[in-house]
Amino acid sequence: QVQLLESGGGLVQAGGSLRLSCSASRGTFSIYAMGWFRQAPGKEREFVATISRRSSFTNYADSVKGRFTISRDNAKNTVYLQMSSLKPEDTAVYYCAGRRGLTTILSYEYEYWGQGTQVTVSS
């Protein structure tokens, strides 16, 4: 069973950048499609981005398209989320998730989840 651990969150001013990392242990990382989700206070968890097992396919929420980039390094068992032009509305706890098979934007189809990392964007 794979275990996921996010890092890289923090406080940043609007317009700034952050890179989140999610490291996987216990499992064959390359067999998992990976995704990033986020949850703001008082809101439901929402899809941010997903990447296929060999990085051939990526998909983004409209709200982050053109500003965020998902990538992965299977040799390092790590998936990344590069976030640029950050806005206060990007403030949330960001979670990485993994599933065997194809990518999906549906959170309930992911089998494994990290604990989350807080991203706060000040105006």
C-alpha positions, 0 to 999 in steps of 0.5 A: 500500500502506497503512502503519500507525503506532501511538502512545500506549502506555505505563505506567499503573496498574491502573484507569487509561486510555490512548488508542492511535492508529494513523495510516495513510499511503499509501492510501485509509484509508476503504476499510479495515476496521480492527482492534486486536490484542494480544500478551502475552509467551508468548501468541498474538496475540489480537483486541481490537476492529474497526471498519467502514469508515464506523464503522457496525459495531464488535465487541469481544473479551469481555475488553475489552467495556465498557472499550475503545472503538474509533473512527476519523476518516477525515478524519485517516486515524486509528483509535483505541482508548480503553482504560479501567479497565485491568487488569494482564492488558491488558499487551501489545504492541498492533497495529493492522491494516487490510484491504479489505472487511468487519471480521473478528476473524481476524488472518490476514485482515488485510493491513496491520499496524503495528509495535505499541506497548507497553502496560504496566499495573501492579498 
